[in-house]
Amino acid sequence: MVPNVIVPLLVFILLFLVGTMAKALPLYQPM
């Protein structure tokens, strides 16, 4: 079984990646 600590960690990493992608996209759109 997967420890309960790993699941929130993966969710945090996914949200972090999505957040950085969302920040990067508007920067390239005006150009």
mmCIF file of the N, C-alpha and C atoms, coordinates in Angstrom:
data_MODEL
# 
_entry.id   MODEL 
# 
loop_
_atom_site.group_PDB 
_atom_site.id 
_atom_site.type_symbol 
_atom_site.label_atom_id 
_atom_site.label_alt_id 
_atom_site.label_comp_id 
_atom_site.label_asym_id 
_atom_site.label_entity_id 
_atom_site.label_seq_id 
_atom_site.pdbx_PDB_ins_code 
_atom_site.Cartn_x 
_atom_site.Cartn_y 
_atom_site.Cartn_z 
_atom_site.occupancy 
_atom_site.B_iso_or_equiv 
_atom_site.pdbx_formal_charge 
_atom_site.auth_seq_id 
_atom_site.auth_comp_id 
_atom_site.auth_asym_id 
_atom_site.auth_atom_id 
_atom_site.pdbx_PDB_model_num 
ATOM 1  N N  . MET A 1 1  ? 0.832  -1.205 0.000   1.00 0.00 ? 1  MET A N  1 
ATOM 2  C CA . MET A 1 1  ? 0.000  0.000  0.000   1.00 0.00 ? 1  MET A CA 1 
ATOM 3  C C  . MET A 1 1  ? 0.872  1.263  0.000   1.00 0.00 ? 1  MET A C  1 
ATOM 4  N N  . VAL A 1 2  ? 0.351  2.296  -0.603  1.00 0.00 ? 2  VAL A N  1 
ATOM 5  C CA . VAL A 1 2  ? 1.098  3.557  -0.672  1.00 0.00 ? 2  VAL A CA 1 
ATOM 6  C C  . VAL A 1 2  ? 0.847  4.357  0.592   1.00 0.00 ? 2  VAL A C  1 
ATOM 7  N N  . PRO A 1 3  ? 1.899  4.854  1.232   1.00 0.00 ? 3  PRO A N  1 
ATOM 8  C CA . PRO A 1 3  ? 1.719  5.691  2.435   1.00 0.00 ? 3  PRO A CA 1 
ATOM 9  C C  . PRO A 1 3  ? 0.869  6.918  2.129   1.00 0.00 ? 3  PRO A C  1 
ATOM 10 N N  . ASN A 1 4  ? 0.178  7.407  3.150   1.00 0.00 ? 4  ASN A N  1 
ATOM 11 C CA . ASN A 1 4  ? -0.711 8.557  2.948   1.00 0.00 ? 4  ASN A CA 1 
ATOM 12 C C  . ASN A 1 4  ? 0.061  9.848  2.682   1.00 0.00 ? 4  ASN A C  1 
ATOM 13 N N  . VAL A 1 5  ? 1.384  9.815  2.853   1.00 0.00 ? 5  VAL A N  1 
ATOM 14 C CA . VAL A 1 5  ? 2.171  11.040 2.658   1.00 0.00 ? 5  VAL A CA 1 
ATOM 15 C C  . VAL A 1 5  ? 2.478  11.251 1.181   1.00 0.00 ? 5  VAL A C  1 
ATOM 16 N N  . ILE A 1 6  ? 2.560  10.167 0.422   1.00 0.00 ? 6  ILE A N  1 
ATOM 17 C CA . ILE A 1 6  ? 2.982  10.279 -0.980  1.00 0.00 ? 6  ILE A CA 1 
ATOM 18 C C  . ILE A 1 6  ? 1.869  10.869 -1.845  1.00 0.00 ? 6  ILE A C  1 
ATOM 19 N N  . VAL A 1 7  ? 0.623  10.520 -1.538  1.00 0.00 ? 7  VAL A N  1 
ATOM 20 C CA . VAL A 1 7  ? -0.484 10.986 -2.386  1.00 0.00 ? 7  VAL A CA 1 
ATOM 21 C C  . VAL A 1 7  ? -0.618 12.511 -2.377  1.00 0.00 ? 7  VAL A C  1 
ATOM 22 N N  . PRO A 1 8  ? -0.693 13.169 -1.201  1.00 0.00 ? 8  PRO A N  1 
ATOM 23 C CA . PRO A 1 8  ? -0.763 14.641 -1.206  1.00 0.00 ? 8  PRO A CA 1 
ATOM 24 C C  . PRO A 1 8  ? 0.466  15.267 -1.857  1.00 0.00 ? 8  PRO A C  1 
ATOM 25 N N  . LEU A 1 9  ? 1.615  14.594 -1.735  1.00 0.00 ? 9  LEU A N  1 
ATOM 26 C CA . LEU A 1 9  ? 2.835  15.128 -2.339  1.00 0.00 ? 9  LEU A CA 1 
ATOM 27 C C  . LEU A 1 9  ? 2.704  15.146 -3.858  1.00 0.00 ? 9  LEU A C  1 
ATOM 28 N N  . LEU A 1 10 ? 2.191  14.061 -4.430  1.00 0.00 ? 10 LEU A N  1 
ATOM 29 C CA . LEU A 1 10 ? 2.002  14.005 -5.883  1.00 0.00 ? 10 LEU A CA 1 
ATOM 30 C C  . LEU A 1 10 ? 0.988  15.049 -6.328  1.00 0.00 ? 10 LEU A C  1 
ATOM 31 N N  . VAL A 1 11 ? -0.072 15.220 -5.542  1.00 0.00 ? 11 VAL A N  1 
ATOM 32 C CA . VAL A 1 11 ? -1.087 16.221 -5.892  1.00 0.00 ? 11 VAL A CA 1 
ATOM 33 C C  . VAL A 1 11 ? -0.482 17.618 -5.861  1.00 0.00 ? 11 VAL A C  1 
ATOM 34 N N  . PHE A 1 12 ? 0.370  17.883 -4.861  1.00 0.00 ? 12 PHE A N  1 
ATOM 35 C CA . PHE A 1 12 ? 1.013  19.192 -4.755  1.00 0.00 ? 12 PHE A CA 1 
ATOM 36 C C  . PHE A 1 12 ? 1.914  19.444 -5.959  1.00 0.00 ? 12 PHE A C  1 
ATOM 37 N N  . ILE A 1 13 ? 2.670  18.418 -6.371  1.00 0.00 ? 13 ILE A N  1 
ATOM 38 C CA . ILE A 1 13 ? 3.562  18.563 -7.528  1.00 0.00 ? 13 ILE A CA 1 
ATOM 39 C C  . ILE A 1 13 ? 2.745  18.808 -8.793  1.00 0.00 ? 13 ILE A C  1 
ATOM 40 N N  . LEU A 1 14 ? 1.637  18.086 -8.952  1.00 0.00 ? 14 LEU A N  1 
ATOM 41 C CA . LEU A 1 14 ? 0.799  18.274 -10.137 1.00 0.00 ? 14 LEU A CA 1 
ATOM 42 C C  . LEU A 1 14 ? 0.236  19.692 -10.166 1.00 0.00 ? 14 LEU A C  1 
ATOM 43 N N  . LEU A 1 15 ? -0.266 20.166 -9.021  1.00 0.00 ? 15 LEU A N  1 
ATOM 44 C CA . LEU A 1 15 ? -0.814 21.522 -8.971  1.00 0.00 ? 15 LEU A CA 1 
ATOM 45 C C  . LEU A 1 15 ? 0.273  22.552 -9.257  1.00 0.00 ? 15 LEU A C  1 
ATOM 46 N N  . PHE A 1 16 ? 1.494  22.292 -8.759  1.00 0.00 ? 16 PHE A N  1 
ATOM 47 C CA . PHE A 1 16 ? 2.601  23.221 -8.996  1.00 0.00 ? 16 PHE A CA 1 
ATOM 48 C C  . PHE A 1 16 ? 2.926  23.293 -10.486 1.00 0.00 ? 16 PHE A C  1 
ATOM 49 N N  . LEU A 1 17 ? 2.971  22.136 -11.150 1.00 0.00 ? 17 LEU A N  1 
ATOM 50 C CA . LEU A 1 17 ? 3.270  22.110 -12.585 1.00 0.00 ? 17 LEU A CA 1 
ATOM 51 C C  . LEU A 1 17 ? 2.170  22.814 -13.369 1.00 0.00 ? 17 LEU A C  1 
ATOM 52 N N  . VAL A 1 18 ? 0.916  22.548 -13.008 1.00 0.00 ? 18 VAL A N  1 
ATOM 53 C CA . VAL A 1 18 ? -0.203 23.198 -13.705 1.00 0.00 ? 18 VAL A CA 1 
ATOM 54 C C  . VAL A 1 18 ? -0.153 24.708 -13.491 1.00 0.00 ? 18 VAL A C  1 
ATOM 55 N N  . GLY A 1 19 ? 0.211  25.125 -12.283 1.00 0.00 ? 19 GLY A N  1 
ATOM 56 C CA . GLY A 1 19 ? 0.293  26.555 -11.986 1.00 0.00 ? 19 GLY A CA 1 
ATOM 57 C C  . GLY A 1 19 ? 1.374  27.241 -12.804 1.00 0.00 ? 19 GLY A C  1 
ATOM 58 N N  . THR A 1 20 ? 2.528  26.605 -12.921 1.00 0.00 ? 20 THR A N  1 
ATOM 59 C CA . THR A 1 20 ? 3.619  27.199 -13.689 1.00 0.00 ? 20 THR A CA 1 
ATOM 60 C C  . THR A 1 20 ? 3.252  27.252 -15.165 1.00 0.00 ? 20 THR A C  1 
ATOM 61 N N  . MET A 1 21 ? 2.582  26.227 -15.662 1.00 0.00 ? 21 MET A N  1 
ATOM 62 C CA . MET A 1 21 ? 2.162  26.224 -17.066 1.00 0.00 ? 21 MET A CA 1 
ATOM 63 C C  . MET A 1 21 ? 1.142  27.332 -17.298 1.00 0.00 ? 21 MET A C  1 
ATOM 64 N N  . ALA A 1 22 ? 0.208  27.509 -16.365 1.00 0.00 ? 22 ALA A N  1 
ATOM 65 C CA . ALA A 1 22 ? -0.820 28.547 -16.506 1.00 0.00 ? 22 ALA A CA 1 
ATOM 66 C C  . ALA A 1 22 ? -0.180 29.932 -16.480 1.00 0.00 ? 22 ALA A C  1 
ATOM 67 N N  . LYS A 1 23 ? 0.895  30.090 -15.696 1.00 0.00 ? 23 LYS A N  1 
ATOM 68 C CA . LYS A 1 23 ? 1.585  31.388 -15.643 1.00 0.00 ? 23 LYS A CA 1 
ATOM 69 C C  . LYS A 1 23 ? 2.379  31.626 -16.922 1.00 0.00 ? 23 LYS A C  1 
ATOM 70 N N  . ALA A 1 24 ? 2.951  30.565 -17.493 1.00 0.00 ? 24 ALA A N  1 
ATOM 71 C CA . ALA A 1 24 ? 3.819  30.721 -18.660 1.00 0.00 ? 24 ALA A CA 1 
ATOM 72 C C  . ALA A 1 24 ? 2.997  30.983 -19.922 1.00 0.00 ? 24 ALA A C  1 
ATOM 73 N N  . LEU A 1 25 ? 1.806  30.395 -20.018 1.00 0.00 ? 25 LEU A N  1 
ATOM 74 C CA . LEU A 1 25 ? 1.015  30.533 -21.244 1.00 0.00 ? 25 LEU A CA 1 
ATOM 75 C C  . LEU A 1 25 ? 0.636  31.983 -21.545 1.00 0.00 ? 25 LEU A C  1 
ATOM 76 N N  . PRO A 1 26 ? 0.089  32.759 -20.583 1.00 0.00 ? 26 PRO A N  1 
ATOM 77 C CA . PRO A 1 26 ? -0.291 34.143 -20.899 1.00 0.00 ? 26 PRO A CA 1 
ATOM 78 C C  . PRO A 1 26 ? 0.897  34.999 -21.317 1.00 0.00 ? 26 PRO A C  1 
ATOM 79 N N  . LEU A 1 27 ? 2.113  34.643 -20.884 1.00 0.00 ? 27 LEU A N  1 
ATOM 80 C CA . LEU A 1 27 ? 3.280  35.447 -21.246 1.00 0.00 ? 27 LEU A CA 1 
ATOM 81 C C  . LEU A 1 27 ? 3.596  35.307 -22.727 1.00 0.00 ? 27 LEU A C  1 
ATOM 82 N N  . TYR A 1 28 ? 3.338  34.117 -23.282 1.00 0.00 ? 28 TYR A N  1 
ATOM 83 C CA . TYR A 1 28 ? 3.688  33.897 -24.688 1.00 0.00 ? 28 TYR A CA 1 
ATOM 84 C C  . TYR A 1 28 ? 2.561  34.332 -25.621 1.00 0.00 ? 28 TYR A C  1 
ATOM 85 N N  . GLN A 1 29 ? 1.337  34.441 -25.126 1.00 0.00 ? 29 GLN A N  1 
ATOM 86 C CA . GLN A 1 29 ? 0.209  34.776 -25.994 1.00 0.00 ? 29 GLN A CA 1 
ATOM 87 C C  . GLN A 1 29 ? 0.317  36.173 -26.626 1.00 0.00 ? 29 GLN A C  1 
ATOM 88 N N  . PRO A 1 30 ? 0.671  37.223 -25.859 1.00 0.00 ? 30 PRO A N  1 
ATOM 89 C CA . PRO A 1 30 ? 0.765  38.558 -26.474 1.00 0.00 ? 30 PRO A CA 1 
ATOM 90 C C  . PRO A 1 30 ? 1.815  38.607 -27.574 1.00 0.00 ? 30 PRO A C  1 
ATOM 91 N N  . MET A 1 31 ? 2.886  37.826 -27.440 1.00 0.00 ? 31 MET A N  1 
ATOM 92 C CA . MET A 1 31 ? 3.928  37.827 -28.461 1.00 0.00 ? 31 MET A CA 1 
ATOM 93 C C  . MET A 1 31 ? 3.464  37.003 -29.672 1.00 0.00 ? 31 MET A C  1 
# 
